[in-house]
Amino acid sequence: MTDTRPDDPPDTESGDGVENDVFTYNGGRVDPGESVNIRYGISETYLGDPVRIPVTVVNGQYPGPTVFLSAAAHGDELNGIEVVREVAHDWDHTELHGTLVCLPVMNVPGFLAQERYLPIYDRDLNRSFPGREGSTSARRMAHRIFTNFIEPCDLGLDFHTSTRGRTNMLHVRADMDHTDIVRLANAFSSNVIIDGQGPSGTLRREATDAGVPTITIEMGEAHRFQRSLIDRALTGVASVCAEFGLHRDSSVHWPGWRILIDDTDEKTWLRADAGGMVDMKHGRGELVEEGDVICTITDPFKEEEDIVSVEAPFTGLIVGVLENPVVYPGNPLCHLVGLEPETRTALERERTDVDPLLRYLE
């Protein structure tokens, strides 16, 4: 672990004549000024072959915080993979102050099968942290990832997408009761922050409890790369690197407007009250007025008297929305959150001169 904690002010002189710490893990080390690609064994197959995850450690020459970037804890969530890969391999880290620990694919078995959970075991890796030796396969994998590449860090960014059949606008999920996390979540510069601990066993909750403030970034849908969301997330990572002094030539980004959603705010998942086929009238990131028809549900005959209209119960922002057009009663249709008047005004002002399609894609 480096000497500079996230709440320390960044040094103002390049290097300050002090060299960064060595980054160590079970089986190896990365010296200051080195960038190393690792295939790290976390389990074995039925044939006894190793299950390895890819890890890139970029250890800067100069001291600063150690930050992990992780993706694909769910094997079919791909957007974050490209974010982590580009940070690790496409960015210039010559003047990096600190260390980046990049884990683009944590759930390798799920990634190979393009499944959310660990195949065969049918376990959720992102409910298995911090893990434990001598326990289930999922917990053993989580333990080896956590002890080697999460606990040595000072901060964490964990990238996710919505589950299959749904899509999210880019937003942050964070436990805003922690001062360090407030700073980290704000630095990522998303428009929407959803406050909460997160379920037990999730990487961000367990890392935070272990003293490594961590946020989750939700972005888009499973099974694809969505370039506009990837680029937006890269802006967030650059902003975090600027805020915490890893890249001193970068600037902290302000998103233009921001809403923090906590347990006291108006929010809901709208769910289908009828089975059928869904025609969505609004997409993720759109502002809807109370009473607006968000979608309709019809049966195969599309008879007028059988059409079910789903209306917005309050004026708000659609954070997540159904992509799969078929539903059972009770299936989620969209995630709607209310907006304070000043936030709505800022949002409307920002969008006045922007093409709606481009804004939707963001």
C-alpha positions in Angstrom: 0.0 0.0 0.0 1.3 3.5 -0.8 1.9 6.1 1.8 -0.5 8.6 0.3 -4.1 8.0 1.5 -7.0 9.4 -0.6 -7.7 12.2 1.9 -4.1 13.5 1.7 -3.6 16.5 -0.5 -1.6 15.7 -3.6 2.0 16.7 -3.8 2.6 19.7 -6.1 6.1 18.9 -7.4 6.7 16.1 -9.9 8.2 13.2 -8.0 9.4 15.3 -5.0 12.6 13.3 -5.1 10.8 10.3 -3.6 10.3 7.0 -5.4 7.0 5.1 -5.3 6.6 1.9 -3.3 7.0 -1.6 -4.8 3.6 -3.2 -5.5 3.6 -6.8 -4.2 1.2 -9.7 -4.6 1.4 -13.4 -3.7 4.0 -14.7 -6.2 5.4 -11.4 -7.6 6.2 -7.7 -7.4 6.1 -4.7 -9.7 8.8 -2.1 -9.1 8.3 1.7 -9.5 8.3 2.7 -13.1 7.2 -0.8 -14.3 4.1 -1.9 -16.0 3.4 -5.7 -15.8 0.8 -7.9 -17.4 -0.1 -10.9 -15.2 -2.2 -14.0 -15.7 -3.0 -14.8 -12.1 -4.3 -18.2 -11.1 -7.4 -18.2 -8.9 -8.8 -21.7 -9.4 -8.6 -24.9 -11.5 -10.8 -26.6 -14.0 -12.1 -30.2 -13.9 -8.9 -31.2 -15.8 -6.7 -29.5 -13.2 -5.8 -26.7 -15.6 -5.4 -23.2 -14.0 -8.2 -20.6 -14.2 -6.3 -17.3 -14.6 -7.5 -13.7 -14.6 -5.7 -11.0 -16.5 -4.2 -8.2 -14.4 -2.2 -5.2 -15.4 -0.3 -3.3 -12.7 1.0 0.1 -13.7 3.3 1.2 -10.9 4.3 4.9 -11.4 7.7 6.2 -10.7 6.3 8.8 -8.2 4.4 8.2 -5.0 0.6 8.5 -4.9 -2.5 6.5 -4.2 -3.0 2.9 -5.4 -6.3 2.6 -7.3 -7.9 -0.6 -8.7 -10.2 -0.6 -11.7 -12.2 -3.8 -12.0 -14.8 -5.1 -14.5 -16.7 -8.2 -15.5 -17.4 -9.6 -12.1 -20.5 -10.6 -14.0 -19.1 -12.4 -17.1 -21.5 -10.9 -19.7 -21.0 -7.2 -18.6 -18.6 -6.0 -21.3 -18.5 -2.2 -21.3 -16.3 -1.9 -18.3 -13.8 -4.3 -19.8 -13.0 -1.8 -22.5 -12.7 1.0 -20.0 -10.2 -0.8 -17.9 -8.2 -2.0 -21.0 -7.9 1.4 -22.4 -6.8 3.0 -19.1 -4.1 0.2 -18.7 -2.8 0.1 -22.3 -3.8 3.2 -24.3 -3.1 6.0 -21.7 0.3 7.6 -21.2 1.4 6.9 -17.7 4.9 8.3 -17.9 4.2 10.8 -15.2 1.9 8.6 -13.1 1.9 9.4 -9.4 0.8 6.2 -7.7 -0.3 2.8 -9.0 -3.1 1.5 -11.1 -4.2 -2.1 -10.6 -6.3 -3.0 -13.7 -8.6 -6.1 -13.6 -10.6 -6.1 -16.9 -12.1 -9.6 -16.5 -12.5 -10.9 -12.9 -15.1 -13.6 -13.8 -13.1 -15.4 -16.5 -15.3 -18.6 -16.5 -18.4 -16.5 -16.9 -16.8 -14.3 -19.6 -15.8 -17.4 -21.6 -19.3 -18.7 -21.4 -20.8 -15.2 -21.8 -22.9 -15.8 -18.7 -23.5 -13.5 -15.7 -22.6 -16.0 -13.0 -19.9 -18.6 -12.6 -20.8 -21.5 -14.9 -21.4 -24.9 -13.4 -21.2 -23.4 -9.8 -24.1 -21.0 -10.6 -22.6 -18.6 -8.1 -22.5 -14.8 -8.2 -18.9 -13.7 -7.8 -20.1 -10.3 -6.9 -21.8 -11.7 -3.8 -18.8 -13.7 -2.7 -16.3 -11.0 -1.6 -14.1 -10.8 0.4 -14.1 -14.6 0.0 -12.5 -17.2 2.1 -10.0 -20.0 1.6 -11.5 -23.5 2.4 -15.0 -22.3 1.3 -16.9 -22.6 -2.0 -15.3 -22.2 -5.4 -16.7 -18.7 -5.7 -15.4 -17.6 -2.3 -12.0 -19.1 -3.0 -11.7 -17.1 -6.2 -13.0 -14.0 -4.6 -10.5 -14.4 -1.7 -7.5 -14.6 -4.1 -8.6 -11.6 -6.1 -9.4 -9.6 -2.9 -6.3 -10.3 -0.9 -3.8 -9.8 -3.8 -5.3 -6.9 -5.8 -8.0 -5.2 -3.8 -6.8 -4.9 -0.2 -3.4 -3.3 -1.2 -5.3 -0.4 -2.8 -6.4 3.0 -1.5 -9.4 3.5 -3.8 -11.5 1.4 -6.2 -13.7 1.8 -9.3 -15.8 -1.3 -10.1 -17.6 -1.2 -13.5 -20.9 -2.9 -14.2 -23.8 -2.9 -16.7 -27.4 -3.7 -16.3 -28.4 -7.4 -16.5 -29.5 -8.8 -19.8 -32.7 -7.4 -21.2 -32.3 -4.0 -19.5 -30.0 -0.9 -19.9 -28.8 1.8 -17.5 -27.8 5.4 -18.1 -24.3 5.9 -16.8 -24.4 6.5 -13.0 -22.5 5.9 -9.8 -23.6 3.8 -6.8 -21.8 4.7 -3.6 -22.2 4.7 0.2 -22.2 8.5 0.7 -21.9 8.2 4.5 -18.2 7.9 3.9 -16.3 11.2 3.4 -13.7 9.5 1.1 -16.4 8.0 -1.0 -18.2 11.3 -1.3 -15.0 12.8 -2.8 -14.5 9.7 -5.1 -18.1 9.6 -6.3 -18.2 13.4 -7.0 -14.8 13.2 -8.8 -16.1 10.5 -11.2 -18.4 13.3 -12.5 -21.5 11.3 -13.4 -24.9 13.1 -13.5 -26.5 10.6 -11.1 -25.3 9.2 -7.9 -27.4 6.6 -6.1 -26.6 6.4 -2.4 -26.4 3.1 -0.5 -24.1 0.5 1.0 -24.8 -2.2 -1.6 -25.6 -5.8 -0.8 -23.4 -7.9 1.4 -20.7 -9.7 -0.6 -20.4 -7.1 -3.3 -17.0 -5.9 -4.1 -17.7 -2.2 -3.4 -19.2 -2.9 0.0 -16.6 -5.3 1.2 -13.7 -3.3 -0.2 -15.1 -0.2 1.6 -15.5 -2.1 4.8 -11.9 -3.2 4.5 -10.7 0.4 4.3 -10.6 0.7 0.5 -13.3 3.3 -0.5 -14.9 2.0 -3.7 -17.8 3.0 -6.0 -19.7 1.1 -8.6 -20.2 2.6 -12.1 -23.3 1.2 -13.9 -23.3 1.8 -17.6 -25.5 0.4 -20.4 -26.4 -3.2 -21.1 -24.8 -6.6 -21.2 -23.3 -8.4 -24.1 -21.9 -5.4 -26.0 -19.5 -2.5 -26.2 -21.3 0.8 -26.2 -18.7 3.4 -27.4 -20.4 6.5 -26.1 -20.8 5.1 -22.6 -17.2 3.8 -22.6 -15.9 7.3 -23.6 -18.0 8.9 -20.9 -16.6 6.5 -18.3 -13.1 7.2 -19.5 -13.8 10.9 -18.8 -14.8 9.9 -15.3 -11.6 7.9 -14.7 -9.5 10.8 -15.9 -11.4 13.1 -13.6 -10.7 10.7 -10.6 -7.0 10.5 -11.6 -6.9 14.3 -11.6 -8.7 14.7 -8.3 -6.4 12.3 -6.4 -3.2 13.4 -8.1 -2.3 10.4 -10.2 -2.3 12.4 -13.4 -1.3 16.0 -12.6 -1.8 17.3 -16.1 -5.5 16.3 -16.1 -8.5 18.3 -14.9 -11.4 17.3 -12.7 -14.6 17.2 -14.8 -17.9 18.8 -13.8 -20.9 17.0 -15.5 -23.0 20.2 -15.7 -25.7 19.0 -13.2 -25.9 16.2 -10.6 -28.6 14.5 -8.6 -27.9 12.5 -5.5 -30.6 9.9 -4.8 -31.0 8.5 -1.3 -33.6 6.7 0.7 -35.6 9.9 1.2 -36.0 10.7 -2.5 -38.8 9.8 -4.8 -37.9 6.8 -6.8 -39.4 3.6 -8.0 -39.1 0.6 -10.3 -42.2 0.6 -12.5 -43.4 -3.0 -13.0 -45.7 -4.6 -15.5 -49.2 -5.4 -14.3 -49.9 -7.5 -17.3 -48.0 -9.9 -19.5 -47.4 -9.2 -23.2 -45.2 -7.2 -25.5 -43.8 -3.8 -24.6 -43.6 -0.7 -26.7 -41.2 1.7 -24.9 -42.0 5.4 -25.5 -38.9 6.7 -23.7 -35.3 5.6 -23.3 -32.7 5.8 -20.6 -31.6 9.2 -19.5 -34.9 10.9 -20.6 -36.9 13.3 -18.5 -40.6 12.4 -18.3 -43.5 14.4 -16.8 -46.1 13.0 -14.4 -48.8 11.3 -16.4 -46.6 10.7 -19.5 -47.0 7.3 -21.1 -43.7 5.5 -20.6 -44.7 2.4 -22.4 -47.7 0.3 -23.5 -48.2 -3.5 -23.1 -50.2 -5.4 -25.7 -51.2 -9.0 -26.4 -50.7 -10.7 -29.8 -54.0 -9.3 -31.1 -53.3 -5.7 -30.2 -57.0 -5.1 -29.5 -57.7 -1.6 -28.3 -59.4 -2.6 -25.1 -56.5 -4.9 -24.1 -53.8 -2.3 -24.4 -52.2 -1.4 -21.0 -50.6 2.0 -20.7 -48.0 2.6 -18.0 -47.8 6.2 -16.9 -45.1 8.1 -14.9 -46.4 8.5 -11.3 -44.2 11.6 -10.9 -41.9 13.8 -13.0 -38.5 12.2 -13.1 -35.5 10.9 -14.9 -35.4 7.4 -16.4 -32.2 5.8 -15.0 -32.8 2.2 -16.2 -35.1 0.8 -18.8 -36.3 -2.5 -20.3 -34.7 -3.6 -23.5 -36.3 -7.1 -23.9 -39.8 -6.3 -25.3 -41.6 -9.2 -23.6 -42.8 -9.3 -19.9 -44.6 -11.3 -17.3 -46.7 -9.5 -14.7 -44.2 -8.1 -12.1 -41.3 -7.7 -14.5 -39.5 -4.4 -14.2 -40.1 -1.8 -16.9 -38.0 1.2 -15.9 -36.2 2.8 -13.0 -37.6 6.3 -12.4 -36.2 8.9 -10.0 -37.5 12.2 -9.0 -35.7 15.5 -9.6 -35.4 18.6 -7.5 -36.6 21.7 -9.3 -33.1 23.2 -9.5 -31.7 19.9 -10.9 -34.5 19.7 -13.5 -33.8 23.4 -14.5 -30.1 22.6 -15.0 -30.9 19.5 -17.0 -33.3 21.3 -19.2 -30.9 24.1 -19.8 -28.1 21.8 -20.7 -30.2 19.9 -23.2 -31.7 23.0 -24.9 -29.2 23.1 -27.7 -28.3 19.4 -27.8 -29.7 17.0 -30.3 -32.0 14.6 -28.4 -30.6 11.5 -30.0 -27.1 12.4 -29.1 -28.2 13.1 -25.5 -30.0 9.8 -25.4 -26.9 7.9 -26.5 -24.9 9.5 -23.7 
